[in-house]
C-alpha cells in the first residue's frame, strides 16, 4: 500500500495526516498498526485540532462528555505522509 508520496507504507512506521472540514482542522500522528483492503490503521501518538487558521493545539484524551477518545484511526493510505523520524512532540505554547 502506498502513502501520499508514492512510497510503500511500513508496518510500525510513523506517519501523519491532517484533515479540514468546515473550518475545523485535525492533525494526527501515529504508528502503522495494520492494513485492510483499502485503509491503514494507526495507533495514535499525537492528536491536535484548531479552527480555521488558529495554531494547532494538543487535544485532550477525552471528549466533551468525559469519554476516552479512540486510540486508533483507519484512514486511506493516500492521506498519509511519512515522518522523518519518530522523535515527534508537540511544542506547548505558553
Order of alpha helices (4+ residues) and beta strands (2+ residues): beta-beta-beta-beta-beta-beta
